Amino acid sequence: MSDGGEGNTAYGHKAFKRSRSHFADRITADGRDGWPVEAGRYRLVVSRACPWASRALVSRRLLGLEDALSLAVVDPIQDDRSWRFTLDADGRDPVLGIRFLSEAYDRRETGYPGGVSVPAVVDVPSGELVTNDFQQITLDLATEWTALHRPGAPDLYPRARRDEIDTVMAQVYEDVNNGVYRSGFATTQEEHEAACAGVFRRLDLLADRLAGQRYLVGDTITEADVRLFTTLVRFDAVYHGHFKCNRWKLAENPVLWAYARDLYQTPGFGDTVDFDHIKRHYYEVHTGINPTGIVPLGPDLSGWLTPHHREELGGRPFGDGTPPGPVRPGEEIPARGRP
């Protein structure tokens, strides 16, 4: 099992600790867990607000799995039953026929006592949750779903680089992906300062690494870049203010700001990002941190579209492959969520 994604967090008077995913079945080419890769059988449920779910959104786009793995997007604002399909007609997912993601959890395990988290993959025929193991979902999309990848799909988890990718991802997860949460949900000054210091210590090291190379591992985009991007793209909008990670803004770090813009402007990354969902979720749902529920007007998003000049470092974004095609109709980001 792995740590749980958005919606399955624990915080209070103790130090922040991310809950662990309970449903860690894998969808594989050989179907060894009882869930074989099959076009059209599964539905990916995400919140565009959630960094953990956003990994799956980016991977699905880069690998061209839109036709094979359908997409359900939940309302960024949860209620006491957690993630809701209120963005859909009649407040019901048109494929699964349910109003709350918790219904798919209940069909898998009646009375499941844990949290309801995204990303989640649901078996369409049975309506049961298959997995909420966000750490493994994207790795399996890259390695087990290859028969359904688009022509020209990149290799996001190249075998020859996996040890290095795993090392980088572990550091990024501990200090950055999860570090911002430990900072934001800290209940003592000491917890906050330790977590925040760890975030910026790691970001400084990552900036040093990226100063002379376009991507984190090798000369192509890998799973490591996907995982770092989903935190960086939220940094100035929510983590700097809302989670108090405010030693500096991403836009004030020349290397990381250029790196993040490079990825944002790469097809498959920025076209999955909805800043409106991101801001409303964090500022309205986390009432313990922001009791007024006021969503700030800023920051100015126009900088995401400015030249980054990272191509001067070389690199081949998609390796021997090609960029993904246009965003699937119906999955476009509304204007209010874009720069």
MARDO-361582 format. One record per residue (C-alpha): x, y, z; chain; residue in three letters. Coordinates in Angstrom, 2 decimals, padded with zeros to 5 digits, always signed. Example, Ala and Ser with C-alpha at 12.3 -4.5 7.8 and 13.67 -1.06 7.14 Angstrom:
<atoms>
+---------+---------+---------+--------+---------+
|       x |       y |       z | cadena | residuo |
+---------+---------+---------+--------+---------+
| +012.30 | -004.50 | +007.80 |      A |     ALA |
| +013.67 | -001.06 | +007.14 |      A |     SER |
+---------+---------+---------+--------+---------+
</atoms>
This chain:
<atoms>
+---------+---------+---------+--------+---------+
|       x |       y |       z | cadena | residuo |
+---------+---------+---------+--------+---------+
| +000.00 | +000.00 | +000.00 |      A |     MET |
| +001.03 | +003.61 | -000.48 |      A |     SER |
| +000.17 | +006.95 | +001.00 |      A |     ASP |
| -003.28 | +008.29 | +000.21 |      A |     GLY |
| -004.08 | +011.02 | -002.27 |      A |     GLY |
| -006.20 | +014.15 | -001.90 |      A |     GLU |
| -009.25 | +013.78 | +000.28 |      A |     GLY |
| -007.64 | +011.17 | +002.49 |      A |     ASN |
| -005.55 | +013.32 | +004.78 |      A |     THR |
| -005.30 | +013.41 | +008.55 |      A |     ALA |
| -004.49 | +016.56 | +010.49 |      A |     TYR |
| -005.30 | +018.04 | +013.83 |      A |     GLY |
| -003.37 | +018.44 | +017.05 |      A |     HIS |
| -000.74 | +015.92 | +015.99 |      A |     LYS |
| +001.83 | +016.37 | +013.25 |      A |     ALA |
| +000.37 | +015.99 | +009.75 |      A |     PHE |
| +000.42 | +012.40 | +008.53 |      A |     LYS |
| -000.92 | +011.34 | +005.16 |      A |     ARG |
| -003.27 | +008.37 | +005.38 |      A |     SER |
| -002.39 | +005.24 | +003.48 |      A |     ARG |
| -004.25 | +004.01 | +000.44 |      A |     SER |
| -006.40 | +001.01 | +001.30 |      A |     HIS |
| -007.15 | -000.24 | -002.21 |      A |     PHE |
| -003.84 | -001.05 | -003.88 |      A |     ALA |
| -004.91 | -003.53 | -006.56 |      A |     ASP |
| -003.11 | -003.03 | -009.85 |      A |     ARG |
| -004.46 | -003.02 | -013.39 |      A |     ILE |
| -001.86 | -004.98 | -015.33 |      A |     THR |
| -001.28 | -006.46 | -018.77 |      A |     ALA |
| -001.48 | -009.98 | -017.35 |      A |     ASP |
| -004.38 | -009.22 | -015.00 |      A |     GLY |
| -002.64 | -010.86 | -012.05 |      A |     ARG |
| -004.74 | -008.92 | -009.49 |      A |     ASP |
| -007.92 | -009.74 | -011.37 |      A |     GLY |
| -007.96 | -006.45 | -013.26 |      A |     TRP |
| -006.55 | -006.84 | -016.79 |      A |     PRO |
| -005.79 | -003.82 | -018.96 |      A |     VAL |
| -008.79 | -003.45 | -021.25 |      A |     GLU |
| -009.86 | -000.47 | -023.36 |      A |     ALA |
| -013.06 | +001.12 | -022.13 |      A |     GLY |
| -013.41 | -000.99 | -019.00 |      A |     ARG |
| -012.16 | +001.51 | -016.42 |      A |     TYR |
| -012.92 | +005.12 | -015.50 |      A |     ARG |
| -010.36 | +007.47 | -013.98 |      A |     LEU |
| -011.91 | +009.77 | -011.38 |      A |     VAL |
| -009.95 | +012.93 | -010.58 |      A |     VAL |
| -010.15 | +016.34 | -009.05 |      A |     SER |
| -008.29 | +018.91 | -011.12 |      A |     ARG |
| -007.50 | +020.61 | -007.81 |      A |     ALA |
| -005.54 | +017.63 | -006.49 |      A |     CYS |
| -001.81 | +017.33 | -007.24 |      A |     PRO |
| -001.89 | +013.54 | -006.81 |      A |     TRP |
| -004.75 | +013.18 | -009.30 |      A |     ALA |
| -003.07 | +015.64 | -011.65 |      A |     SER |
| -000.22 | +013.19 | -012.11 |      A |     ARG |
| -002.70 | +010.76 | -013.66 |      A |     ALA |
| -004.20 | +013.51 | -015.83 |      A |     LEU |
| -000.79 | +014.41 | -017.26 |      A |     VAL |
| +000.26 | +010.80 | -017.80 |      A |     SER |
| -003.03 | +009.92 | -019.51 |      A |     ARG |
| -002.56 | +012.84 | -021.92 |      A |     ARG |
| +001.11 | +012.21 | -022.65 |      A |     LEU |
| +000.51 | +008.51 | -023.29 |      A |     LEU |
| -002.61 | +009.07 | -025.38 |      A |     GLY |
| -004.90 | +006.94 | -023.24 |      A |     LEU |
| -007.97 | +009.18 | -023.54 |      A |     GLU |
| -009.91 | +006.71 | -025.68 |      A |     ASP |
| -008.91 | +003.71 | -023.57 |      A |     ALA |
| -009.45 | +005.21 | -020.10 |      A |     LEU |
| -012.44 | +007.51 | -019.71 |      A |     SER |
| -012.34 | +010.50 | -017.38 |      A |     LEU |
| -014.63 | +011.76 | -014.63 |      A |     ALA |
| -013.91 | +015.14 | -013.02 |      A |     VAL |
| -015.37 | +015.86 | -009.60 |      A |     VAL |
| -016.39 | +019.19 | -008.10 |      A |     ASP |
| -013.37 | +020.86 | -006.46 |      A |     PRO |
| -015.50 | +021.62 | -003.41 |      A |     ILE |
| -016.27 | +018.62 | -001.22 |      A |     GLN |
| -019.11 | +018.17 | +001.26 |      A |     ASP |
| -019.39 | +015.74 | +004.17 |      A |     ASP |
| -019.59 | +012.84 | +001.71 |      A |     ARG |
| -016.36 | +013.97 | +000.06 |      A |     SER |
| -015.98 | +014.11 | -003.73 |      A |     TRP |
| -019.17 | +014.92 | -005.68 |      A |     ARG |
| -020.16 | +014.70 | -009.35 |      A |     PHE |
| -022.01 | +018.01 | -009.22 |      A |     THR |
| -020.26 | +019.26 | -012.39 |      A |     LEU |
| -022.28 | +016.72 | -014.39 |      A |     ASP |
| -025.92 | +016.95 | -015.40 |      A |     ALA |
| -028.24 | +016.05 | -012.54 |      A |     ASP |
| -025.19 | +015.80 | -010.25 |      A |     GLY |
| -024.52 | +012.27 | -011.41 |      A |     ARG |
| -021.56 | +010.78 | -013.31 |      A |     ASP |
| -022.94 | +009.89 | -016.76 |      A |     PRO |
| -021.00 | +006.61 | -017.00 |      A |     VAL |
| -021.00 | +005.30 | -013.43 |      A |     LEU |
| -024.44 | +006.69 | -012.59 |      A |     GLY |
| -023.37 | +007.75 | -009.09 |      A |     ILE |
| -023.52 | +011.08 | -007.25 |      A |     ARG |
| -020.55 | +010.54 | -004.93 |      A |     PHE |
| -017.23 | +008.76 | -005.44 |      A |     LEU |
| -017.86 | +007.13 | -002.06 |      A |     SER |
| -020.51 | +004.97 | -003.75 |      A |     GLU |
| -017.79 | +003.20 | -005.77 |      A |     ALA |
| -015.83 | +002.68 | -002.55 |      A |     TYR |
| -018.93 | +001.22 | -000.87 |      A |     ASP |
| -019.50 | -001.19 | -003.75 |      A |     ARG |
| -015.97 | -002.46 | -003.28 |      A |     ARG |
| -016.11 | -002.64 | +000.52 |      A |     GLU |
| -019.33 | -001.94 | +002.40 |      A |     THR |
| -018.82 | +000.34 | +005.35 |      A |     GLY |
| -015.22 | +001.16 | +004.37 |      A |     TYR |
| -014.01 | +003.30 | +007.30 |      A |     PRO |
| -011.24 | +005.23 | +005.55 |      A |     GLY |
| -011.27 | +008.43 | +003.55 |      A |     GLY |
| -012.41 | +008.80 | -000.05 |      A |     VAL |
| -009.44 | +009.94 | -002.10 |      A |     SER |
| -008.55 | +010.78 | -005.68 |      A |     VAL |
| -007.23 | +009.68 | -008.07 |      A |     PRO |
| -009.39 | +006.59 | -008.17 |      A |     ALA |
| -009.88 | +004.04 | -010.91 |      A |     VAL |
| -013.34 | +002.45 | -011.06 |      A |     VAL |
| -014.40 | -000.71 | -012.88 |      A |     ASP |
| -017.29 | +000.42 | -015.08 |      A |     VAL |
| -019.17 | -002.91 | -015.38 |      A |     PRO |
| -019.34 | -003.50 | -011.62 |      A |     SER |
| -019.13 | +000.09 | -010.43 |      A |     GLY |
| -016.48 | -000.97 | -007.90 |      A |     GLU |
| -013.37 | +000.95 | -006.99 |      A |     LEU |
| -010.27 | -000.84 | -008.28 |      A |     VAL |
| -007.48 | +001.29 | -006.84 |      A |     THR |
| -006.75 | +004.60 | -005.14 |      A |     ASN |
| -003.00 | +003.93 | -005.03 |      A |     ASP |
| -001.86 | +007.19 | -006.58 |      A |     PHE |
| +001.83 | +006.30 | -006.37 |      A |     GLN |
| +001.34 | +003.19 | -008.51 |      A |     GLN |
| -001.40 | +004.29 | -010.90 |      A |     ILE |
| +000.83 | +006.43 | -013.10 |      A |     THR |
| +003.67 | +003.92 | -013.12 |      A |     LEU |
| +001.24 | +001.28 | -014.36 |      A |     ASP |
| -000.17 | +003.61 | -017.00 |      A |     LEU |
| +003.40 | +003.98 | -018.29 |      A |     ALA |
| +004.45 | +000.33 | -018.12 |      A |     THR |
| +001.37 | -001.94 | -018.10 |      A |     GLU |
| -000.89 | -000.07 | -020.52 |      A |     TRP |
| +001.67 | +000.06 | -023.35 |      A |     THR |
| -000.52 | -001.92 | -025.77 |      A |     ALA |
| -003.02 | +000.96 | -025.65 |      A |     LEU |
| -000.54 | +003.86 | -025.82 |      A |     HIS |
| -000.81 | +006.22 | -028.77 |      A |     ARG |
| +001.75 | +005.96 | -031.56 |      A |     PRO |
| +004.70 | +008.13 | -030.52 |      A |     GLY |
| +003.94 | +007.98 | -026.80 |      A |     ALA |
| +006.98 | +008.80 | -024.66 |      A |     PRO |
| +008.60 | +006.32 | -022.29 |      A |     ASP |
| +007.95 | +008.03 | -018.95 |      A |     LEU |
| +009.63 | +005.31 | -016.90 |      A |     TYR |
| +012.56 | +004.03 | -019.00 |      A |     PRO |
| +013.97 | +000.81 | -017.60 |      A |     ARG |
| +017.59 | +001.93 | -017.82 |      A |     ALA |
| +016.87 | +005.02 | -015.71 |      A |     ARG |
| +014.44 | +003.63 | -013.13 |      A |     ARG |
| +016.82 | +003.53 | -010.17 |      A |     ASP |
| +017.71 | +007.20 | -010.66 |      A |     GLU |
| +014.09 | +008.17 | -011.30 |      A |     ILE |
| +012.99 | +006.35 | -008.13 |      A |     ASP |
| +015.63 | +008.10 | -006.04 |      A |     THR |
| +014.68 | +011.55 | -007.33 |      A |     VAL |
| +010.96 | +010.86 | -006.92 |      A |     MET |
| +011.44 | +009.70 | -003.32 |      A |     ALA |
| +013.26 | +012.92 | -002.46 |      A |     GLN |
| +010.69 | +015.07 | -004.22 |      A |     VAL |
| +007.80 | +013.26 | -002.54 |      A |     TYR |
| +009.17 | +013.49 | +001.00 |      A |     GLU |
| +010.37 | +017.09 | +000.92 |      A |     ASP |
| +008.25 | +018.80 | -001.74 |      A |     VAL |
| +005.05 | +016.96 | -002.74 |      A |     ASN |
| +004.20 | +016.05 | +000.85 |      A |     ASN |
| +006.42 | +018.65 | +002.51 |      A |     GLY |
| +004.13 | +021.52 | +001.54 |      A |     VAL |
| +001.26 | +019.70 | +003.26 |      A |     TYR |
| +003.27 | +019.14 | +006.42 |      A |     ARG |
| +004.05 | +022.84 | +006.43 |      A |     SER |
| +000.48 | +023.92 | +005.75 |      A |     GLY |
| -001.17 | +021.61 | +008.28 |      A |     PHE |
| +001.44 | +022.03 | +011.02 |      A |     ALA |
| -000.06 | +022.77 | +014.43 |      A |     THR |
| +003.12 | +023.91 | +016.14 |      A |     THR |
| +005.75 | +026.45 | +015.16 |      A |     GLN |
| +008.45 | +023.79 | +015.30 |      A |     GLU |
| +006.58 | +021.46 | +012.92 |      A |     GLU |
| +005.98 | +024.26 | +010.45 |      A |     HIS |
| +009.54 | +025.53 | +010.48 |      A |     GLU |
| +011.02 | +022.04 | +010.04 |      A |     ALA |
| +008.70 | +021.19 | +007.15 |      A |     ALA |
| +009.06 | +024.55 | +005.44 |      A |     CYS |
| +012.85 | +024.45 | +005.74 |      A |     ALA |
| +012.81 | +020.99 | +004.16 |      A |     GLY |
| +010.71 | +022.20 | +001.24 |      A |     VAL |
| +013.07 | +025.01 | +000.34 |      A |     PHE |
| +016.22 | +023.00 | +001.01 |      A |     ARG |
| +015.03 | +020.45 | -001.54 |      A |     ARG |
| +013.88 | +023.11 | -004.00 |      A |     LEU |
| +017.33 | +024.70 | -003.85 |      A |     ASP |
| +018.92 | +021.32 | -004.61 |      A |     LEU |
| +016.52 | +020.73 | -007.48 |      A |     LEU |
| +017.30 | +024.17 | -008.89 |      A |     ALA |
| +021.01 | +023.30 | -008.81 |      A |     ASP |
| +020.27 | +020.02 | -010.61 |      A |     ARG |
| +018.13 | +021.71 | -013.26 |      A |     LEU |
| +020.44 | +024.65 | -013.89 |      A |     ALA |
| +022.41 | +022.64 | -016.45 |      A |     GLY |
| +019.87 | +020.09 | -017.68 |      A |     GLN |
| +016.38 | +020.52 | -019.05 |      A |     ARG |
| +014.73 | +017.60 | -017.21 |      A |     TYR |
| +015.28 | +015.85 | -013.90 |      A |     LEU |
| +016.60 | +012.54 | -015.26 |      A |     VAL |
| +018.20 | +012.20 | -018.66 |      A |     GLY |
| +017.26 | +014.39 | -021.62 |      A |     ASP |
| +013.56 | +013.51 | -021.84 |      A |     THR |
| +010.44 | +014.00 | -019.74 |      A |     ILE |
| +009.98 | +011.21 | -017.19 |      A |     THR |
| +007.64 | +010.34 | -014.34 |      A |     GLU |
| +009.92 | +012.39 | -012.07 |      A |     ALA |
| +009.12 | +015.58 | -013.98 |      A |     ASP |
| +005.40 | +014.84 | -013.87 |      A |     VAL |
| +005.51 | +014.49 | -010.08 |      A |     ARG |
| +007.50 | +017.66 | -009.46 |      A |     LEU |
| +005.42 | +019.71 | -011.90 |      A |     PHE |
| +002.12 | +019.08 | -010.13 |      A |     THR |
| +003.47 | +020.70 | -006.96 |      A |     THR |
| +005.31 | +023.54 | -008.69 |      A |     LEU |
| +002.27 | +024.58 | -010.73 |      A |     VAL |
| +000.33 | +025.05 | -007.45 |      A |     ARG |
| +003.15 | +026.74 | -005.57 |      A |     PHE |
| +002.47 | +030.44 | -005.97 |      A |     ASP |
| -001.30 | +030.00 | -006.26 |      A |     ALA |
| -001.79 | +028.11 | -002.99 |      A |     VAL |
| +001.30 | +026.76 | -001.24 |      A |     TYR |
| +003.12 | +030.09 | -000.88 |      A |     HIS |
| +000.25 | +031.79 | +000.94 |      A |     GLY |
| -002.24 | +029.17 | +002.06 |      A |     HIS |
| +000.38 | +026.65 | +003.25 |      A |     PHE |
| +002.80 | +029.38 | +004.41 |      A |     LYS |
| +005.69 | +028.15 | +002.23 |      A |     CYS |
| +006.76 | +031.72 | +001.68 |      A |     ASN |
| +010.54 | +031.97 | +001.82 |      A |     ARG |
| +010.28 | +032.85 | -001.85 |      A |     TRP |
| +007.81 | +032.47 | -004.70 |      A |     LYS |
| +008.38 | +030.07 | -007.54 |      A |     LEU |
| +008.39 | +033.09 | -009.87 |      A |     ALA |
| +011.39 | +034.44 | -007.91 |      A |     GLU |
| +013.56 | +031.39 | -008.61 |      A |     ASN |
| +014.91 | +031.77 | -012.16 |      A |     PRO |
| +015.69 | +028.09 | -012.74 |      A |     VAL |
| +012.59 | +026.47 | -011.27 |      A |     LEU |
| +010.27 | +029.12 | -012.71 |      A |     TRP |
| +011.68 | +028.56 | -016.20 |      A |     ALA |
| +011.52 | +024.76 | -015.74 |      A |     TYR |
| +007.90 | +024.90 | -014.59 |      A |     ALA |
| +006.94 | +027.19 | -017.50 |      A |     ARG |
| +008.71 | +024.88 | -019.95 |      A |     ASP |
| +006.59 | +021.96 | -018.76 |      A |     LEU |
| +003.39 | +024.01 | -018.53 |      A |     TYR |
| +003.80 | +024.99 | -022.18 |      A |     GLN |
| +004.46 | +021.38 | -023.21 |      A |     THR |
| +001.32 | +019.64 | -024.55 |      A |     PRO |
| -000.05 | +017.32 | -021.88 |      A |     GLY |
| +000.94 | +019.46 | -018.90 |      A |     PHE |
| -000.60 | +022.94 | -018.83 |      A |     GLY |
| -003.65 | +021.83 | -020.78 |      A |     ASP |
| -004.67 | +019.67 | -017.78 |      A |     THR |
| -004.30 | +022.46 | -015.18 |      A |     VAL |
| -007.35 | +024.34 | -013.88 |      A |     ASP |
| -006.19 | +027.17 | -011.61 |      A |     PHE |
| -009.80 | +028.01 | -010.73 |      A |     ASP |
| -010.39 | +024.50 | -009.34 |      A |     HIS |
| -007.04 | +024.57 | -007.55 |      A |     ILE |
| -007.62 | +027.86 | -005.76 |      A |     LYS |
| -011.24 | +027.25 | -004.82 |      A |     ARG |
| -010.51 | +023.79 | -003.42 |      A |     HIS |
| -007.65 | +024.78 | -001.15 |      A |     TYR |
| -009.05 | +028.08 | +000.10 |      A |     TYR |
| -012.68 | +026.95 | +000.51 |      A |     GLU |
| -012.26 | +023.36 | +001.75 |      A |     VAL |
| -009.42 | +023.82 | +004.26 |      A |     HIS |
| -011.48 | +025.81 | +006.73 |      A |     THR |
| -009.09 | +025.05 | +009.58 |      A |     GLY |
| -006.46 | +027.10 | +007.74 |      A |     ILE |
| -008.71 | +029.62 | +006.00 |      A |     ASN |
| -011.92 | +029.92 | +008.08 |      A |     PRO |
| -013.34 | +032.81 | +006.03 |      A |     THR |
| -013.26 | +030.76 | +002.81 |      A |     GLY |
| -012.10 | +033.83 | +000.90 |      A |     ILE |
| -010.30 | +032.94 | -002.35 |      A |     VAL |
| -007.57 | +035.46 | -003.26 |      A |     PRO |
| -007.69 | +037.18 | -006.64 |      A |     LEU |
| -004.04 | +036.55 | -007.40 |      A |     GLY |
| -001.51 | +035.63 | -008.44 |      A |     PRO |
| -001.32 | +036.95 | -012.00 |      A |     ASP |
| -001.19 | +033.83 | -014.19 |      A |     LEU |
| -000.01 | +035.46 | -017.41 |      A |     SER |
| +003.63 | +034.66 | -016.64 |      A |     GLY |
| +002.99 | +030.96 | -017.30 |      A |     TRP |
| +002.85 | +031.74 | -021.02 |      A |     LEU |
| +006.06 | +033.79 | -021.24 |      A |     THR |
| +009.22 | +032.47 | -022.98 |      A |     PRO |
| +011.33 | +030.18 | -020.81 |      A |     HIS |
| +014.38 | +029.58 | -023.06 |      A |     HIS |
| +014.93 | +026.11 | -021.56 |      A |     ARG |
| +015.19 | +024.67 | -025.08 |      A |     GLU |
| +018.70 | +026.16 | -025.13 |      A |     GLU |
| +019.71 | +023.32 | -022.79 |      A |     LEU |
| +018.82 | +020.80 | -025.48 |      A |     GLY |
| +016.84 | +017.76 | -024.51 |      A |     GLY |
| +014.13 | +015.91 | -026.36 |      A |     ARG |
| +010.83 | +016.31 | -024.50 |      A |     PRO |
| +009.24 | +013.15 | -025.92 |      A |     PHE |
| +012.41 | +011.21 | -026.70 |      A |     GLY |
| +011.92 | +009.38 | -029.97 |      A |     ASP |
| +008.18 | +010.03 | -029.75 |      A |     GLY |
| +005.90 | +012.93 | -030.53 |      A |     THR |
| +003.70 | +015.40 | -028.62 |      A |     PRO |
| +000.13 | +014.37 | -027.80 |      A |     PRO |
| -002.62 | +015.66 | -030.05 |      A |     GLY |
| -005.28 | +018.22 | -029.19 |      A |     PRO |
| -007.18 | +017.99 | -025.93 |      A |     VAL |
| -010.16 | +015.65 | -026.19 |      A |     ARG |
| -013.47 | +017.52 | -026.72 |      A |     PRO |
| -015.18 | +018.06 | -023.41 |      A |     GLY |
| -011.93 | +017.92 | -021.44 |      A |     GLU |
| -010.75 | +021.45 | -022.21 |      A |     GLU |
| -009.97 | +023.78 | -019.32 |      A |     ILE |
| -012.51 | +026.65 | -019.09 |      A |     PRO |
| -011.16 | +030.15 | -019.65 |      A |     ALA |
| -011.46 | +031.06 | -015.95 |      A |     ARG |
| -008.99 | +028.29 | -015.10 |      A |     GLY |
| -006.31 | +029.33 | -017.61 |      A |     ARG |
| -003.80 | +032.21 | -017.83 |      A |     PRO |
+---------+---------+---------+--------+---------+
</atoms>
